[in-house]
Amino acid sequence: MDSNEMPKGKRQVILAAMKLFANQGFDGTSTQQIAQESGMSQATIFKYFKTKEDLLRWIVSPIIQNVFPIYIDEFKRRLGQEHSNLRELIHFIVRDRYRFLIENNEVAWIVISSFLTKVEIQDKVKSLFSERAPEVVGLFREMLDRTGEVRDDIDTLAVVRMMVSQIVIYFLQTDKLFPGRSEELVDADLKEIEDLVYRAVCRG
């Protein structure tokens, strides 16, 4: 949004929609609520967006097409840095990806909830990950092998799925279901996730 010139009313509508979609979900948000939150009329909303779906598409599509690739490249760069052992590598990934979700929680919620309910969003996300996932998974496998601590029969993609699911579910828990956990408790919970992943992939 900062890189696009747009009328103030349109910007207000988009910011209000992002806030409400993140907190209430797309289906749980009405155009009337967006109008109230933005201080604009519903007529103004429909001046810029034909439907509520068009508004969601305007928000999510640039994130998937432009923002996520940048973060993937940044994650690849940081993942490729030296990690001396398996525990250190797992620690980095768990903490880095959890921090990414927390720092971008509003956007993360919109994309996650939209992905679960909107076929068009699912297709966009699937397209991005089918294009970029192999290089990230390949780098992760290389990093795992470099530690010399990983089981020979380990399925790298299965490890990635396990880590992603654990981190995302914990993000949902701490950001929505049980917010307000202390830093000490979050640190202990993330350590438990790290231990779970370590035990699953380490030769033992």
Buried (B, 14 or more C-beta within 10 A) or exposed (E): EEEEEEEEBBBBBBBBBBBBBBEBBBEEBEBEBBBEBBEBEBEBBBBBBEEBEEBBBBBBEBBBEEEBEEEBEEBBEEBEEEBEEBBEBBBBBBBBBBEBBEEBBBBBBBBBBBBEEBEEBEEBBEEBBEEBBEEBBEBBBEBBEBBEBBEEEBEBEEBBEBBEEBBBEBBBEBBEEEEEBEEEEBEEBBEEBBEBBBEBBBEE
